[in-house]
Amino acid sequence: MPVRPCASSLCLALVLASAPAFAGQGAELTAVPAVNLQNYLGKWYEIARLPRFFQRHCVSDTVALYRARTDKAIDVVNACRTKDGDVQEVRGLAEPVAGSGNAKLEVTILPPFSGDYWIIGLAPDYSWSVVGSPSRKSLWILARTPTLPPADLEKAKAIARDKGFAVQDLRYTPHSAAAAAIH
């Protein structure tokens, strides 16, 4: 299947939609205390997400790949399968926010615009992660495998719910065997 690069309007929507908006959803969002970025690197499968305009074309096999750069930044490649079966991807750069213990990253897909990527939940063994934005409009539950055991999914959802996210609106991402070959 061909891989299509992100259209610039899609990239712009991704970044602008991720920008903090503090819509008054309660207490200020907190991230986990610290993240070992070396343990966080690699491939993640999207298990669930809050619907966002910039992912409207994604119907399955949504994955993210994070690779270290020499300058302490992280290369980001997000990909998903569209309804026509093609794989669409966007590339960006993530940089840790100073003083955040690497739990808050600023992701740039279309310079100079960037968005918040806050790790608000993380399994001790880095097998799953909950990522959100301070606006509480963006939320992803990620895992190292295409499925997440029900108990772990419930833990991840509880973290998001406790932090004020609308988990009842989550969309669950199906993965085919072909997802393993993406990236």
C-alpha positions as a printed NumPy array, in Angstrom:
array([[  0.   ,   0.   ,   0.   ],
       [  1.346,   3.46 ,  -0.782],
       [  2.222,   5.794,   2.066],
       [  0.852,   9.268,   1.595],
       [  2.459,  12.219,   3.361],
       [  0.321,  14.468,   5.467],
       [ -1.339,  17.318,   3.595],
       [ -0.211,  20.632,   5.031],
       [ -3.731,  21.678,   6.067],
       [ -4.079,  18.375,   7.935],
       [ -0.765,  18.957,   9.688],
       [ -1.77 ,  22.477,  10.629],
       [ -5.07 ,  21.203,  12.028],
       [ -3.166,  18.615,  14.066],
       [ -0.969,  21.199,  15.689],
       [ -3.615,  23.847,  16.262],
       [ -6.057,  21.341,  17.702],
       [ -3.425,  20.197,  20.176],
       [ -2.65 ,  23.682,  21.471],
       [ -3.694,  24.301,  25.072],
       [ -7.079,  25.946,  25.445],
       [ -7.819,  25.524,  29.181],
       [-11.549,  25.248,  28.747],
       [-12.192,  25.124,  32.497],
       [-12.479,  21.353,  32.925],
       [-11.524,  21.495,  36.576],
       [ -8.13 ,  21.155,  38.166],
       [ -4.955,  21.788,  36.206],
       [ -3.812,  18.687,  34.342],
       [ -0.815,  16.893,  35.823],
       [  1.607,  14.584,  34.078],
       [  3.409,  11.603,  35.563],
       [  6.424,  12.646,  37.679],
       [  9.097,  11.393,  35.261],
       [  9.59 ,   9.389,  32.074],
       [ 12.711,   7.525,  30.986],
       [ 12.706,   8.52 ,  27.334],
       [ 14.94 ,   5.598,  26.356],
       [ 12.248,   3.246,  27.68 ],
       [  9.499,   5.265,  25.975],
       [ 11.049,   5.159,  22.494],
       [  9.86 ,   2.644,  19.941],
       [  6.54 ,   1.627,  18.475],
       [  3.175,   2.28 ,  20.113],
       [ -0.255,   1.134,  18.953],
       [ -3.218,   3.428,  19.443],
       [ -5.779,   1.531,  21.524],
       [ -8.287,   4.37 ,  21.849],
       [ -8.551,   8.108,  21.288],
       [-10.904,  11.003,  21.672],
       [-12.148,  11.948,  18.197],
       [-10.113,  14.745,  16.651],
       [-10.532,  16.435,  13.28 ],
       [ -6.961,  15.701,  12.231],
       [ -7.515,  11.936,  12.637],
       [-10.876,  11.801,  10.855],
       [ -9.368,   9.813,   7.981],
       [ -7.905,   7.099,  10.268],
       [-10.032,   3.953,  10.37 ],
       [ -7.551,   1.353,  11.674],
       [ -3.934,   0.384,  12.333],
       [ -2.963,   3.683,  13.962],
       [  0.608,   3.532,  15.249],
       [  3.317,   5.905,  16.431],
       [  7.055,   5.437,  16.24 ],
       [  9.426,   7.457,  18.401],
       [ 13.172,   7.47 ,  17.644],
       [ 15.938,   9.281,  19.52 ],
       [ 17.907,  12.014,  17.838],
       [ 21.389,  13.091,  18.816],
       [ 20.145,  16.48 ,  20.049],
       [ 17.844,  15.009,  22.778],
       [ 14.807,  15.527,  20.583],
       [ 12.646,  12.662,  19.34 ],
       [ 11.656,  11.946,  15.76 ],
       [  7.929,  11.2  ,  15.559],
       [  6.188,   9.217,  12.828],
       [  2.421,   8.741,  13.179],
       [  0.655,   6.494,  10.689],
       [ -2.797,   5.03 ,  10.142],
       [ -4.788,   3.132,   7.578],
       [ -7.466,   5.084,   5.713],
       [-10.811,   3.749,   4.465],
       [ -9.299,   3.132,   1.011],
       [ -6.599,   0.907,   2.562],
       [ -3.695,   3.318,   2.131],
       [ -1.337,   4.149,   4.961],
       [ -1.107,   7.871,   5.682],
       [  1.68 ,   9.23 ,   7.834],
       [  2.842,  12.474,   9.395],
       [  6.33 ,  13.207,  10.649],
       [  7.347,  15.551,  13.385],
       [  9.689,  16.306,  16.227],
       [  9.073,  16.048,  19.969],
       [ 11.118,  17.921,  22.548],
       [ 10.898,  17.508,  26.324],
       [  9.636,  20.548,  28.219],
       [ 12.298,  21.748,  30.659],
       [ 11.593,  20.786,  34.258],
       [  8.911,  18.214,  33.375],
       [ 10.946,  15.068,  34.006],
       [ 10.402,  14.267,  30.314],
       [  6.677,  13.714,  30.989],
       [  5.645,  16.755,  28.958],
       [  6.696,  17.004,  25.349],
       [  6.154,  19.699,  22.775],
       [  5.44 ,  18.155,  19.382],
       [  5.963,  20.068,  16.163],
       [  4.429,  18.634,  13.013],
       [  4.259,  21.804,  10.944],
       [  6.737,  24.46 ,  12.124],
       [  6.404,  26.876,  13.785],
       [  3.239,  25.47 ,  15.385],
       [  3.482,  22.919,  18.177],
       [  1.165,  21.025,  20.482],
       [  1.231,  19.475,  23.933],
       [  1.91 ,  15.76 ,  24.462],
       [  1.635,  15.112,  28.178],
       [  2.135,  11.609,  29.514],
       [ -0.524,  11.466,  32.232],
       [ -0.453,   7.725,  32.854],
       [  2.261,   5.134,  32.346],
       [  2.573,   1.455,  33.219],
       [  5.665,   0.737,  35.338],
       [  6.991,  -1.543,  32.579],
       [  6.163,   0.994,  29.82 ],
       [  3.673,  -1.446,  28.258],
       [  0.929,   1.204,  28.03 ],
       [  0.63 ,   4.953,  28.235],
       [ -2.08 ,   7.591,  28.549],
       [ -1.348,  10.821,  26.686],
       [ -3.398,  13.993,  26.853],
       [ -3.377,  17.729,  26.379],
       [ -4.118,  20.386,  29.023],
       [ -7.254,  21.374,  27.089],
       [ -8.517,  17.806,  27.631],
       [ -9.575,  17.716,  23.978],
       [ -6.825,  15.291,  22.967],
       [ -6.459,  11.881,  24.599],
       [ -4.772,   8.704,  23.473],
       [ -4.388,   5.335,  25.141],
       [ -1.329,   3.653,  23.662],
       [  0.178,   0.189,  24.074],
       [  3.2  ,  -1.734,  22.873],
       [  0.899,  -4.366,  21.391],
       [ -2.217,  -4.038,  19.2  ],
       [ -4.458,  -5.001,  22.116],
       [ -4.412,  -4.15 ,  25.783],
       [ -5.562,  -6.582,  28.485],
       [ -8.963,  -5.456,  29.84 ],
       [ -7.581,  -4.756,  33.337],
       [ -4.877,  -2.48 ,  31.92 ],
       [ -7.379,  -0.719,  29.663],
       [ -9.598,  -0.062,  32.687],
       [ -6.599,   1.365,  34.615],
       [ -5.75 ,   3.656,  31.691],
       [ -9.361,   4.814,  31.341],
       [ -9.612,   5.429,  35.101],
       [ -6.522,   7.66 ,  34.959],
       [ -8.032,   9.674,  32.122],
       [-11.466,   9.861,  33.791],
       [ -9.92 ,  10.99 ,  37.087],
       [ -8.081,  13.749,  35.228],
       [-11.268,  15.1  ,  33.661],
       [-11.252,  13.503,  30.201],
       [-14.502,  12.397,  28.525],
       [-13.678,   8.682,  28.376],
       [-17.263,   7.88 ,  27.383],
       [-16.396,   9.454,  24.008],
       [-13.352,   7.259,  23.329],
       [-13.104,   5.615,  19.923],
       [-11.37 ,   2.255,  19.927],
       [ -8.871,   1.536,  17.174],
       [ -9.026,  -1.8  ,  15.35 ],
       [ -5.707,  -3.331,  14.28 ],
       [ -5.149,  -5.862,  11.538],
       [ -2.158,  -8.164,  11.211],
       [ -0.801,  -5.609,   8.706],
       [ -0.357,  -3.026,  11.488],
       [  2.825,  -4.776,  12.583],
       [  4.416,  -3.911,   9.223],
       [  3.691,  -0.185,   9.434],
       [  6.975,   1.688,  10.043]])
